[in-house]
Amino acid sequence: MAWLPGYAYRQKIPIKRVDGAVSLYQMKLNVHKGAGVSSGNDCYLKDHALSWTGTVPNDIRFTKADGTTQLDYWIEDSDANDGVVWVEFDPIET
């Protein structure tokens, strides 16, 4: 798998639908800067992101499974430790 240039850390977030494919699906992620076990909608960055809060530019990206095609996202809310990020996937197959 390719690697998005300029980023030294990545984390796989598997997405799979049970009831048919969808287009332009928006998924809410609860992002935590510190340590923890990522599961479901909770994603722990283990202090790898330097600036991931609502500031622009930020230090977080989301890609398709190929590792380089970037996905649209927006940060709904964030502070120094936690945030809510919405990522748009297109498409999600079953």
C-alpha positions, 0 to 999 in steps of 0.5 A, a space after each residue: 500500500 502506498 503512503 501519503 507523503 509527509 506523514 510518518 504515522 497512519 492508522 487503519 479504520 476499517 469501514 464496511 456496510 451490511 445493508 448495501 453500498 452507499 455514496 457520499 457517506 459521512 462518518 463521525 469519528 471521535 478523535 483523541 490525541 492521547 493513548 488508547 485503543 481505537 475501536 468503533 468510532 473512537 480513534 486514538 492518535 497516540 500523540 502522533 499529530 502535532 496540530 490536529 485541532 480546528 486550526 488550518 492547516 492541521 496535521 491530520 488526513 484521511 485517505 481511501 484504502 490505497 493510502 494516498 487518495 485523500 477524503 474530504 473531512 471537517 472538524 466539528 469541534 476540538 480542543 487540545 485533547 479531543 475532537 469530533 471529525 466527520 469524514 466523507 467516504 465515496 463509495 462504501 461497498 458491502 
